[in-house]
Amino acid sequence: MKLLKCSLLILTVFGLVFIGCQKTKKAKWTILAYMDGNNNLDISLNGNSYCIADAQEMEKIGSTDKVQIMVMVGSLKTGGNCKYYHIEKFENEMPDSLSSTVIENLGTKDMSDKTTLQNFIKAGKEKYPAENYMLIIDDHGGGWRGACSDEQNGAGDLMSMPDMRLALDTFHFDVIVFHACLMSMVEVAYELKDNADYMVASQFTMPMQSILGSEQWLAHLSANPNTTPLEISKKIVEAVYATANNKQKQAHIAVTDLKKMTALAAKISNLGNMLVTETGNNWGEVLDAFNSTHSTQMDDPAFCDLREFCKKVLQEPNLQNINLIKNAAQEVIGGINDAVPMTMTNVTGLTRGGLNIHFPYRAELFESTKYVACQFRSTNWYAFLSKFISSTGGGGGGGNTGTLVVNSTPTGATVWLNGSNTGYTTNATFTNVNPGNYEVKLTLSGYYDWIDTVTVVAGQTTTVNATLQQQGGGQNLTVSGVVTWPGHSLSNYCIAFLDTSHTDTIVPVGIVNVNPATGAYTITYPLSAPLEAYVEAFDDVNNNGYSDPGEGLGYWDANGNGQWDDMLTFQPGQTVNNANIVLFTLSKQPKKLVTK
């Protein structure tokens, strides 16, 4: 009996040892979603958390043994408390509720801190080992400036791209997805080129309401877990595009092959060199190529679609005949087409190369100290930008006046400058124009008026390309109210506008003058689809086009909470009254820069 017991004990011990040494079975995919809702992006008009809603969309599919999903959620609705969840299938969640298993309750964590992101990734990879990994960053984005801000537990600043790279440096992902604004940039892709194979991101500011389309692409991945990283990246692009169309949101989304970024960066470096050394007296054409590269209300004014800029360079009368510049531009176009296997936008008539680049057109937009902290400093783009700004902003083309070219589709629109009828119709060229800001208005029977403010630079050509909207194709949005500035009288240069930007840079549309005596204003803006915007006002006391200390800036506090978090969704034909705005006095240069 002793011998039998001993044999059983040995078997039991070896059995325990054998079982203890078994490795955790790997999934095909592990998806780690970093969902930072600890800021003003989180709360919708009905008071629910956008961030939690994004996690709920993932719950509609849930994890499987082949596809594991772990998320970190922080939200204003939770007071900044953060939790790790293992996402399981729950199809009918109540608002702000997650039924998935809580892996760990972390308490308050600063989600803009690189260590918080690093710890989340480490925990996810250890708990759910897999053959392939995807990281989703879900929050504010600012392109090369970074992503993820935390107003609950941090200073409210974005996690910089160098910090994000450091958080990822000991890990590698097959796919990184940015459900965040403006992150499809060469600087971002270059920063992360050693941390992932593919990046999915947008050149636009993204709508507040989620367009990630998780339910669609997760369903595909769960049914087809052997999907390759490139294939699932393309499926995400298709899902975002379809979701944006379904929700009537304007969007862009692209896949970038990060393995191609070293070669592309070398081509961009060469382009910058050639523009610096070979442009000569043709800097006005470089500025014209920049001005004529299309932009929308979803763009950051200091960012530019690099492929489309290169195409414009090749159309400039003198630049196109400088072989070194022409060849360099063509090389960049080819490099982008090679590095971006898929790019999609639902904005009619708009083409997008898939990657923006930092392209500030004045010194105030050039955050040079922070910019050179990015790894993209190894190219010479910084030197090109410095030369571009000094050559165009200072009138490098010679002369004391500039040229203004006003084009429209369709042509034949009457051109108004600063409220005066010029007597000219589009397409029109105005020479010997004094430097400064000009309000350009185009009027054409059967079309809505088109209004924008442009800057004419001495010795340079400024080009306006307007697409007029036919009446009947949409309806006017009307917003009215009163602007006040406690302790101050309004100047003649006070304006009200709709701010369509999700970032710290104001992107105004529908600019109107405020009556300085009464403070009254009425914005009338044509819409053919819903528009997300803040209602804001700015008193440019010194009329220089910039927001300076001592001037007034403010917003319509629609929800009455005293926070600048009132981005609303306006509908065609909507009328909003009593959108009253109280200006505060700027004590220093604010994060938001009015770009008139």
Backbone torsions as a table, in degrees:
resi	resn	phi	psi	omega
1	MET	NA	-39.3	178.2
2	LYS	-61.3	-40.7	179.9
3	LEU	-64.3	-41.0	178.7
4	LEU	-63.7	-45.2	179.7
5	LYS	-62.1	-39.9	-179.7
6	CYS	-64.6	-40.5	179.0
7	SER	-63.8	-42.8	179.2
8	LEU	-63.1	-40.0	179.8
9	LEU	-62.9	-43.7	179.2
10	ILE	-62.0	-44.1	179.2
11	LEU	-62.1	-41.3	-179.2
12	THR	-64.8	-44.5	-179.8
13	VAL	-62.6	-46.8	179.7
14	PHE	-65.3	-33.4	176.4
15	GLY	-63.6	-42.4	178.5
16	LEU	-64.7	-42.8	179.8
17	VAL	-63.1	-43.2	-179.1
18	PHE	-62.6	-44.7	180.0
19	ILE	-65.7	-41.9	-178.4
20	GLY	-64.2	-25.8	-177.2
21	CYS	-89.1	-7.0	178.4
22	GLN	-63.6	136.2	179.4
23	LYS	-83.3	148.8	175.0
24	THR	-63.1	131.2	-178.0
25	LYS	-66.9	130.7	-178.6
26	LYS	-77.2	140.7	170.1
27	ALA	-81.9	167.5	173.1
28	LYS	-73.2	-40.8	-178.5
29	TRP	-136.2	140.5	164.9
30	THR	-121.6	127.0	-179.9
31	ILE	-109.0	123.1	178.4
32	LEU	-112.6	116.9	-177.2
33	ALA	-112.4	119.0	-178.8
34	TYR	-99.2	99.1	-169.5
35	MET	-107.7	96.3	-175.0
36	ASP	-96.5	103.7	176.8
37	GLY	-110.9	21.6	-178.4
38	ASN	-86.0	49.1	-177.5
39	ASN	-163.6	-177.4	-172.6
40	ASN	-72.3	-4.3	177.5
41	LEU	-78.8	-11.6	-164.9
42	ASP	-83.3	-33.6	-167.5
43	ILE	-98.2	124.6	179.5
44	SER	-81.7	174.6	-179.0
45	LEU	-62.2	-29.6	178.8
46	ASN	-88.7	9.4	174.0
47	GLY	86.0	3.5	-179.4
48	ASN	-92.0	160.9	-178.5
49	SER	-84.4	122.5	173.7
50	TYR	-64.6	-37.9	-176.1
51	CYS	-64.4	-46.8	178.0
52	ILE	-64.8	-35.9	177.3
53	ALA	-62.2	-35.7	176.7
54	ASP	-63.2	-40.8	177.8
55	ALA	-67.9	-36.8	177.8
56	GLN	-62.2	-35.6	178.1
57	GLU	-63.3	-36.4	176.5
58	MET	-68.0	-32.0	178.6
59	GLU	-65.1	-21.5	179.3
60	LYS	-65.1	-21.6	175.6
61	ILE	-108.0	-50.1	177.2
62	GLY	77.1	172.2	179.9
63	SER	-78.7	157.0	170.8
64	THR	-132.3	176.7	177.7
65	ASP	-67.3	-19.2	179.7
66	LYS	-95.4	-26.3	-177.4
67	VAL	-131.1	108.7	-179.7
68	GLN	-101.2	139.4	-178.5
69	ILE	-127.1	122.5	175.5
70	MET	-126.0	134.2	-178.8
71	VAL	-127.2	152.6	167.8
72	MET	-113.8	123.2	-177.0
73	VAL	-119.8	125.0	168.0
74	GLY	-125.3	142.5	-173.1
75	SER	-151.6	150.7	170.9
76	LEU	-60.2	-29.3	-179.3
77	LYS	-69.0	-21.3	179.3
78	THR	-103.5	11.1	-179.5
79	GLY	68.5	22.6	-179.6
80	GLY	88.1	-2.9	175.8
81	ASN	-69.2	140.8	-175.1
82	CYS	-119.3	145.3	179.1
83	LYS	-138.4	149.2	167.3
84	TYR	-92.5	133.1	177.3
85	TYR	-123.3	144.3	165.3
86	HIS	-95.9	111.9	-172.4
87	ILE	-74.0	120.9	178.1
88	GLU	-117.7	171.7	-173.3
89	LYS	-80.0	114.0	174.2
90	PHE	-142.9	114.5	-170.1
91	GLU	-94.3	-18.1	-172.3
92	ASN	-128.4	65.3	-179.5
93	GLU	-80.7	146.2	170.3
94	MET	-77.5	158.0	179.7
95	PRO	-53.9	138.3	175.7
96	ASP	63.1	23.3	-178.5
97	SER	-122.1	136.1	173.6
98	LEU	-124.7	122.2	-178.9
99	SER	-92.4	-8.5	179.6
100	SER	-62.2	157.3	-176.8
101	THR	-65.2	130.1	174.3
102	VAL	-81.1	118.4	177.9
103	ILE	-78.2	-42.7	-179.2
104	GLU	-157.6	134.8	172.8
105	ASN	-96.0	112.9	-171.3
106	LEU	-90.6	-12.0	-171.4
107	GLY	74.2	-153.8	-178.7
108	THR	-80.1	130.1	178.2
109	LYS	-137.6	140.1	176.5
110	ASP	-80.4	105.7	-175.8
111	MET	-79.6	-2.0	171.6
112	SER	-92.7	1.4	-179.9
113	ASP	-90.7	129.7	-178.0
114	LYS	-60.3	-30.3	-179.7
115	THR	-66.3	-36.3	178.2
116	THR	-63.1	-44.2	177.4
117	LEU	-65.5	-43.8	-179.0
118	GLN	-60.7	-44.1	-179.8
119	ASN	-65.1	-37.7	178.3
120	PHE	-63.3	-46.8	-179.5
121	ILE	-62.0	-44.4	-179.9
122	LYS	-60.0	-44.8	-179.9
123	ALA	-64.2	-41.9	-178.5
124	GLY	-66.4	-41.9	-179.1
125	LYS	-70.6	-33.6	178.3
126	GLU	-71.8	-39.0	-175.5
127	LYS	-79.4	-34.0	-175.9
128	TYR	-129.6	73.3	178.2
129	PRO	-63.2	146.2	-175.5
130	ALA	-153.4	166.0	175.6
131	GLU	-75.8	-31.3	-179.0
132	ASN	-133.8	146.9	-179.6
133	TYR	-128.4	141.5	174.4
134	MET	-126.3	136.1	174.5
135	LEU	-114.9	129.5	175.9
136	ILE	-112.9	125.6	173.8
137	ILE	-104.2	116.4	-172.1
138	ASP	-121.6	99.2	180.0
139	ASP	178.3	-160.8	172.1
140	HIS	-61.2	147.1	172.7
141	GLY	-137.8	149.4	179.1
142	GLY	-135.6	29.3	-178.8
143	GLY	67.1	-135.8	-177.3
144	TRP	-62.0	-18.5	-179.9
145	ARG	-70.0	-23.6	177.1
146	GLY	126.6	-168.0	-179.3
147	ALA	-152.5	160.6	177.2
148	CYS	74.6	106.0	173.5
149	SER	-115.4	155.0	-179.4
150	ASP	-135.9	106.5	-179.6
151	GLU	-92.1	-7.3	179.3
152	GLN	-90.0	-49.1	-172.3
153	ASN	-116.5	-0.7	-179.0
154	GLY	-130.6	-164.2	-176.9
155	ALA	-88.0	-5.4	-179.3
156	GLY	90.0	0.1	178.8
157	ASP	-84.8	158.8	176.6
158	LEU	-74.0	147.4	166.7
159	MET	-67.2	120.3	-175.9
160	SER	-67.3	158.4	177.8
161	MET	-63.5	-39.9	174.6
162	PRO	-59.0	-38.6	177.6
163	ASP	-67.5	-39.7	178.6
164	MET	-63.6	-41.8	177.5
165	ARG	-60.5	-42.0	178.9
166	LEU	-63.3	-36.7	178.1
167	ALA	-64.4	-30.7	-176.2
168	LEU	-96.2	-5.8	-166.5
169	ASP	-61.0	-29.8	-179.6
170	THR	-93.9	7.6	-178.4
171	PHE	-126.4	164.4	173.3
172	HIS	-138.5	137.0	179.4
173	PHE	-118.9	147.8	173.6
174	ASP	-76.4	-35.8	-178.9
175	VAL	-141.0	134.5	168.4
176	ILE	-116.0	127.4	-179.3
177	VAL	-114.9	128.1	174.5
178	PHE	-105.6	107.3	168.9
179	HIS	-92.9	67.8	-171.9
180	ALA	-155.8	156.8	-174.0
181	CYS	-69.8	141.7	158.6
182	LEU	66.1	18.5	-171.7
183	MET	-87.0	-7.5	179.0
184	SER	-83.5	80.2	-177.5
185	MET	-131.1	151.5	177.8
186	VAL	-63.4	-34.9	-179.8
187	GLU	-64.8	-40.5	178.7
188	VAL	-67.7	-46.8	-179.2
189	ALA	-61.7	-39.6	-179.8
190	TYR	-68.6	-37.0	179.3
191	GLU	-62.7	-34.7	-173.3
192	LEU	-104.0	9.6	-172.5
193	LYS	-61.3	-26.5	179.9
194	ASP	-95.6	-0.4	-176.6
195	ASN	-107.1	-9.8	-177.6
196	ALA	-159.5	164.9	177.5
197	ASP	-92.8	-39.3	-177.5
198	TYR	-134.2	148.4	176.1
199	MET	-125.0	134.0	174.3
200	VAL	-115.0	121.8	-174.5
201	ALA	-160.3	173.2	-175.8
202	SER	-117.5	144.5	172.0
203	GLN	-81.8	-14.2	-175.0
204	PHE	-97.5	163.5	158.8
205	THR	-68.8	139.3	-174.1
206	MET	-97.4	151.6	179.1
207	PRO	-65.3	153.5	179.0
208	MET	-59.2	-44.9	-179.6
209	GLN	-70.8	136.6	-174.3
210	SER	-61.0	135.8	171.1
211	ILE	-125.2	21.3	-176.9
212	LEU	-65.3	-26.6	176.3
213	GLY	65.8	33.3	-174.7
214	SER	-57.9	-39.0	-176.9
215	GLU	-58.7	-36.8	-177.7
216	GLN	-72.2	-54.4	-173.7
217	TRP	-76.3	-27.8	175.2
218	LEU	-68.1	-36.5	177.0
219	ALA	-61.2	-42.4	178.2
220	HIS	-63.8	-45.8	-176.8
221	LEU	-66.5	-38.9	179.0
222	SER	-64.1	-37.7	179.1
223	ALA	-78.5	-22.9	-176.3
224	ASN	-134.5	69.7	-173.3
225	PRO	-66.2	-13.7	177.1
226	ASN	-85.5	7.1	177.1
227	THR	-55.8	135.4	-178.6
228	THR	-76.7	161.9	177.9
229	PRO	-56.7	-41.6	179.1
230	LEU	-66.8	-40.5	-179.4
231	GLU	-63.7	-44.6	-179.0
232	ILE	-70.2	-31.5	175.7
233	SER	-60.9	-44.0	178.8
234	LYS	-66.9	-36.5	177.5
235	LYS	-63.8	-36.4	177.1
236	ILE	-65.2	-43.3	177.4
237	VAL	-58.6	-46.4	179.8
238	GLU	-62.8	-39.0	-179.4
239	ALA	-68.5	-41.5	177.7
240	VAL	-62.5	-44.8	179.7
241	TYR	-60.1	-47.1	-179.0
242	ALA	-66.6	-40.3	-179.8
243	THR	-65.9	-41.6	178.3
244	ALA	-62.1	-42.3	178.0
245	ASN	-63.4	-42.9	-178.8
246	ASN	-64.2	-35.4	-179.2
247	LYS	-93.2	5.1	178.6
248	GLN	57.8	44.1	176.8
249	LYS	-112.0	140.3	175.0
250	GLN	-81.0	134.8	-172.8
251	ALA	-152.8	159.9	169.3
252	HIS	-137.4	147.1	176.9
253	ILE	-155.0	144.5	-176.4
254	ALA	-147.8	157.2	171.0
255	VAL	-105.2	131.8	174.2
256	THR	-118.2	130.4	175.6
257	ASP	-83.9	103.5	-174.2
258	LEU	-67.8	-17.8	177.9
259	LYS	-70.1	-15.3	-179.3
260	LYS	-96.3	0.6	-171.5
261	MET	-73.6	-30.9	178.1
262	THR	-62.7	-44.9	179.2
263	ALA	-66.2	-41.3	-179.6
264	LEU	-66.0	-41.2	-179.8
265	ALA	-60.8	-37.4	177.8
266	ALA	-63.6	-38.0	178.6
267	LYS	-69.0	-39.3	177.6
268	ILE	-65.3	-40.3	177.7
269	SER	-59.1	-43.5	179.0
270	ASN	-65.0	-39.8	177.8
271	LEU	-61.2	-46.0	178.3
272	GLY	-58.9	-43.6	178.3
273	ASN	-59.8	-46.1	-177.0
274	MET	-66.2	-38.1	178.5
275	LEU	-66.1	-38.4	180.0
276	VAL	-68.0	-43.7	-171.5
277	THR	-90.4	-23.4	-170.7
278	GLU	-113.0	-8.8	-175.6
279	THR	-67.2	-35.7	179.0
280	GLY	63.1	-125.0	-179.5
281	ASN	-92.0	18.0	-174.9
282	ASN	-105.5	26.1	179.4
283	TRP	-64.4	-24.7	174.9
284	GLY	-60.8	-32.8	178.2
285	GLU	-73.8	-33.8	175.0
286	VAL	-63.6	-43.3	177.2
287	LEU	-63.8	-40.0	179.4
288	ASP	-64.8	-40.1	177.4
289	ALA	-62.6	-40.6	176.8
290	PHE	-64.5	-48.1	-177.4
291	ASN	-62.6	-34.4	-175.8
292	SER	-88.4	-6.8	172.4
293	THR	-71.0	122.5	-170.3
294	HIS	-59.6	146.1	171.8
295	SER	-140.9	158.9	-178.4
296	THR	-129.7	178.6	178.6
297	GLN	-69.4	-8.8	178.1
298	MET	-94.0	0.4	-176.2
299	ASP	-95.6	155.8	166.8
300	ASP	-84.2	129.6	-175.7
301	PRO	-64.0	-16.9	178.8
302	ALA	-96.3	6.6	177.8
303	PHE	-113.3	154.2	-175.9
304	CYS	-144.4	138.4	174.0
305	ASP	-67.0	112.4	-170.6
306	LEU	-66.2	-42.4	-179.2
307	ARG	-63.5	-43.3	-177.8
308	GLU	-69.3	-33.2	174.9
309	PHE	-62.1	-44.7	179.6
310	CYS	-61.8	-37.6	177.0
311	LYS	-63.2	-38.8	178.8
312	LYS	-67.6	-37.7	176.8
313	VAL	-57.5	-40.6	-178.5
314	LEU	-71.0	-8.6	177.7
315	GLN	-101.0	-7.1	-179.3
316	GLU	-74.5	136.4	-170.2
317	PRO	-58.9	-36.8	-179.0
318	ASN	-96.4	-41.6	-178.2
319	LEU	-60.9	-36.4	-177.4
320	GLN	-67.5	-16.3	179.6
321	ASN	-98.6	2.3	175.2
322	ILE	-95.9	104.1	-169.2
323	ASN	-56.2	-41.1	-177.5
324	LEU	-64.3	-39.0	177.2
325	ILE	-71.8	-44.2	-179.1
326	LYS	-59.8	-47.6	-178.5
327	ASN	-64.9	-39.4	179.7
328	ALA	-64.9	-41.9	179.1
329	ALA	-64.6	-41.8	178.8
330	GLN	-64.4	-36.9	178.1
331	GLU	-64.0	-40.8	179.2
332	VAL	-66.2	-42.6	177.8
333	ILE	-57.3	-46.7	178.5
334	GLY	-64.2	-38.4	179.5
335	GLY	-65.3	-39.0	177.7
336	ILE	-68.3	-44.2	178.7
337	ASN	-59.8	-32.9	178.8
338	ASP	-75.7	-36.0	-175.3
339	ALA	-85.1	-16.5	-177.3
340	VAL	-116.3	91.5	-177.6
341	PRO	-71.4	-14.4	-180.0
342	MET	-156.4	129.8	175.8
343	THR	-144.2	131.7	-175.9
344	MET	-139.8	141.0	171.0
345	THR	-143.1	148.3	177.9
346	ASN	-100.6	11.1	176.7
347	VAL	-79.6	118.0	-174.0
348	THR	-60.0	133.2	175.1
349	GLY	77.0	8.0	-175.6
350	LEU	-110.0	132.0	172.3
351	THR	-110.2	144.9	-178.1
352	ARG	-134.7	130.1	177.8
353	GLY	-72.8	-21.5	177.4
354	GLY	107.5	-15.8	-178.9
355	LEU	-135.4	125.1	170.9
356	ASN	-84.9	167.8	170.5
357	ILE	-140.3	150.4	178.0
358	HIS	-65.7	125.8	-175.2
359	PHE	-146.8	64.1	179.4
360	PRO	-67.5	136.4	-177.0
361	TYR	-100.9	0.8	170.9
362	ARG	-149.0	159.2	-171.8
363	ALA	-59.9	-32.5	-177.0
364	GLU	-64.3	-21.6	-179.2
365	LEU	-96.7	-1.8	-175.4
366	PHE	-99.1	96.9	179.2
367	GLU	-85.5	71.3	-166.7
368	SER	-63.9	-39.6	-176.6
369	THR	-62.8	-45.0	178.6
370	LYS	-71.4	-35.0	-176.0
371	TYR	-63.4	-42.0	-176.9
372	VAL	-75.5	-5.1	173.6
373	ALA	-75.7	-17.7	178.4
374	CYS	-78.3	155.3	-178.7
375	GLN	-67.5	-17.2	179.1
376	PHE	-64.6	-9.8	176.0
377	ARG	-60.0	-20.1	-179.6
378	SER	-67.8	-17.4	169.4
379	THR	-85.7	176.2	-179.9
380	ASN	-101.3	18.1	-175.7
381	TRP	-60.2	-33.9	177.8
382	TYR	-58.7	-43.3	-179.8
383	ALA	-66.2	-38.4	177.2
384	PHE	-62.5	-44.7	-178.9
385	LEU	-60.8	-42.9	179.0
386	SER	-60.5	-43.5	179.6
387	LYS	-67.7	-40.3	179.9
388	PHE	-61.3	-47.2	-177.9
389	ILE	-65.6	-44.2	-178.5
390	SER	-69.1	-30.9	-176.9
391	SER	-82.2	-27.3	-177.9
392	THR	-102.3	-45.2	179.8
393	GLY	-65.7	-26.1	-179.9
394	GLY	-98.8	10.4	-179.9
395	GLY	73.3	41.8	-175.6
396	GLY	-62.8	-16.0	-179.2
397	GLY	-82.5	-4.8	178.5
398	GLY	93.4	156.9	177.4
399	GLY	92.0	161.2	-178.1
400	ASN	-102.2	-4.5	179.6
401	THR	-127.1	169.1	179.2
402	GLY	-124.3	-177.9	179.8
403	THR	-121.4	138.0	178.2
404	LEU	-120.2	120.4	177.6
405	VAL	-108.2	125.2	-178.5
406	VAL	-119.4	113.4	178.7
407	ASN	-115.2	152.6	176.2
408	SER	-147.4	155.4	172.0
409	THR	-123.0	114.5	-2.9
410	PRO	-74.0	168.9	177.6
411	THR	-81.4	176.9	177.0
412	GLY	93.0	7.5	179.8
413	ALA	-81.1	142.0	177.2
414	THR	-73.9	134.6	-177.1
415	VAL	-99.1	124.7	174.9
416	TRP	-113.1	135.3	175.4
417	LEU	-120.2	122.6	-179.6
418	ASN	50.6	41.8	175.2
419	GLY	84.9	-0.4	-178.7
420	SER	-111.3	136.3	177.8
421	ASN	-73.1	119.6	-178.3
422	THR	-77.7	-17.8	-175.3
423	GLY	84.7	-3.1	179.7
424	TYR	-102.2	154.6	175.0
425	THR	-121.3	156.1	-179.3
426	THR	-72.3	147.3	2.8
427	ASN	-85.1	137.4	-172.5
428	ALA	-134.4	148.2	177.0
429	THR	-123.3	126.6	179.2
430	PHE	-111.8	121.3	179.2
431	THR	-104.4	166.5	179.0
432	ASN	54.5	43.0	179.5
433	VAL	-89.6	129.9	179.1
434	ASN	-64.8	141.4	179.2
435	PRO	-59.6	146.6	177.9
436	GLY	146.3	-175.9	178.8
437	ASN	-90.5	138.4	-179.9
438	TYR	-132.6	131.8	171.0
439	GLU	-83.4	119.8	179.2
440	VAL	-104.3	122.7	176.4
441	LYS	-122.1	135.1	177.4
442	LEU	-117.2	131.2	178.6
443	THR	-124.9	136.9	179.3
444	LEU	-152.4	129.9	-178.2
445	SER	-55.9	132.4	179.7
446	GLY	88.9	-1.3	-178.8
447	TYR	-129.2	151.3	175.1
448	TYR	-69.3	147.7	175.3
449	ASP	-61.6	143.1	177.6
450	TRP	-113.7	127.9	-176.2
451	ILE	-134.1	135.7	173.4
452	ASP	-153.9	162.8	176.1
453	THR	-114.7	129.5	-177.3
454	VAL	-125.5	161.8	179.1
455	THR	-111.9	125.3	175.3
456	VAL	-97.8	129.9	-177.5
457	VAL	-111.6	139.4	179.8
458	ALA	-58.0	132.7	176.9
459	GLY	77.3	5.5	-176.2
460	GLN	-125.9	166.2	177.1
461	THR	-109.8	124.4	175.1
462	THR	-105.1	127.2	-176.3
463	THR	-113.1	132.0	175.6
464	VAL	-110.9	125.8	175.5
465	ASN	-119.7	107.6	-174.8
466	ALA	-110.5	137.7	171.6
467	THR	-108.8	113.5	-176.0
468	LEU	-81.1	143.6	-179.1
469	GLN	-100.3	125.4	-177.5
470	GLN	-71.1	136.1	177.1
471	GLN	-64.7	141.2	-175.3
472	GLY	96.8	-22.1	177.0
473	GLY	-82.1	-6.9	-180.0
474	GLY	-166.5	-173.5	179.5
475	GLN	-134.5	156.0	-178.3
476	ASN	-78.2	138.4	164.8
477	LEU	-92.1	131.7	179.0
478	THR	-121.8	122.8	178.8
479	VAL	-126.9	126.9	-178.8
480	SER	-136.7	157.2	178.9
481	GLY	177.0	-162.1	-177.9
482	VAL	-129.5	135.9	176.8
483	VAL	-102.2	130.8	174.8
484	THR	-127.3	154.3	178.0
485	TRP	-136.4	94.8	-175.2
486	PRO	-52.0	127.6	179.0
487	GLY	82.2	3.1	-177.9
488	HIS	-137.9	154.0	166.8
489	SER	-94.0	147.4	177.9
490	LEU	-74.8	143.1	177.8
491	SER	-88.5	176.5	177.0
492	ASN	-74.8	-2.4	-175.9
493	TYR	-112.9	23.0	178.1
494	CYS	-83.5	132.4	-179.2
495	ILE	-127.9	156.2	170.9
496	ALA	-122.6	153.0	-174.7
497	PHE	-165.3	169.5	171.6
498	LEU	-98.7	128.7	-179.9
499	ASP	-104.2	111.9	-174.4
500	THR	-92.5	3.9	-174.0
501	SER	-86.5	139.9	172.1
502	HIS	-92.3	0.0	-175.5
503	THR	-111.4	-172.7	-177.4
504	ASP	-76.2	-11.3	178.7
505	THR	-94.8	126.4	179.6
506	ILE	-73.1	131.8	174.0
507	VAL	-119.9	93.3	-171.9
508	PRO	-86.7	142.2	169.2
509	VAL	-133.0	160.3	178.2
510	GLY	65.3	35.0	-176.6
511	ILE	-65.3	130.8	175.7
512	VAL	-134.4	155.1	175.7
513	ASN	-78.7	142.7	176.0
514	VAL	-94.7	135.3	176.6
515	ASN	-64.0	114.5	-174.6
516	PRO	-67.0	-23.2	-178.3
517	ALA	-80.1	-40.9	-175.0
518	THR	-108.0	-19.0	-175.7
519	GLY	80.6	1.1	-176.1
520	ALA	-73.9	146.3	174.8
521	TYR	-148.1	154.9	173.2
522	THR	-141.4	119.0	176.3
523	ILE	-97.5	126.1	173.7
524	THR	-120.4	116.4	-172.9
525	TYR	-135.5	126.3	-177.9
526	PRO	-72.8	134.5	177.9
527	LEU	-129.5	138.5	171.0
528	SER	-113.9	-4.0	178.7
529	ALA	-153.1	163.2	178.2
530	PRO	-57.2	148.1	-178.8
531	LEU	-130.7	129.4	174.4
532	GLU	-93.8	126.8	-176.4
533	ALA	-162.2	154.1	165.1
534	TYR	-89.4	157.3	170.5
535	VAL	-106.9	119.9	-171.8
536	GLU	-136.7	166.1	176.8
537	ALA	-142.9	154.3	-177.5
538	PHE	-147.7	129.3	175.1
539	ASP	-102.6	101.7	-178.8
540	ASP	-85.5	73.4	-168.9
541	VAL	-52.7	-41.8	-177.9
542	ASN	-91.6	2.3	173.6
543	ASN	55.7	42.3	178.5
544	ASN	-106.8	1.1	177.4
545	GLY	85.3	0.1	-179.1
546	TYR	-119.8	156.9	175.4
547	SER	-90.9	108.0	-174.5
548	ASP	-109.7	156.5	174.3
549	PRO	-54.1	137.1	-178.4
550	GLY	95.1	-12.4	178.2
551	GLU	-93.0	172.2	-173.5
552	GLY	-108.9	136.4	179.1
553	LEU	-141.5	139.3	-179.3
554	GLY	-163.1	177.5	-174.6
555	TYR	-144.4	159.6	173.4
556	TRP	-80.6	114.9	-179.4
557	ASP	-84.8	76.1	-171.4
558	ALA	-62.0	-35.8	-178.3
559	ASN	-93.9	-1.0	173.2
560	GLY	68.3	21.1	-177.5
561	ASN	-98.2	2.6	178.1
562	GLY	75.4	9.6	-179.8
563	GLN	-112.3	148.8	179.3
564	TRP	-82.8	66.3	-175.9
565	ASP	-132.7	29.8	-170.3
566	ASP	-104.1	49.1	172.7
567	MET	-75.6	119.1	-175.4
568	LEU	-108.9	158.6	174.0
569	THR	-103.1	111.3	-178.9
570	PHE	-96.1	146.6	-177.4
571	GLN	-110.6	149.7	174.0
572	PRO	-55.5	133.5	179.6
573	GLY	85.2	-2.6	-176.8
574	GLN	-75.4	143.7	174.3
575	THR	-120.5	126.7	-179.5
576	VAL	-121.4	120.8	177.7
577	ASN	-107.7	164.6	175.9
578	ASN	58.2	34.4	173.8
579	ALA	-84.1	72.4	-172.5
580	ASN	-82.0	139.1	-173.2
581	ILE	-122.9	129.8	175.1
582	VAL	-107.6	120.9	178.9
583	LEU	-81.3	146.3	169.3
584	PHE	-113.0	155.2	-177.5
585	THR	-86.2	127.0	-179.8
586	LEU	-72.5	124.8	178.2
587	SER	-93.9	-19.6	176.8
588	LYS	-153.7	171.3	178.5
589	GLN	-58.9	118.7	-176.2
590	PRO	-78.7	168.5	174.8
591	LYS	-63.8	-36.6	-179.4
592	LYS	-84.9	127.1	-179.9
593	LEU	-113.1	119.6	-180.0
594	VAL	-69.6	123.8	178.8
595	THR	-110.4	88.1	-175.4
596	LYS	-74.7	NA	NA
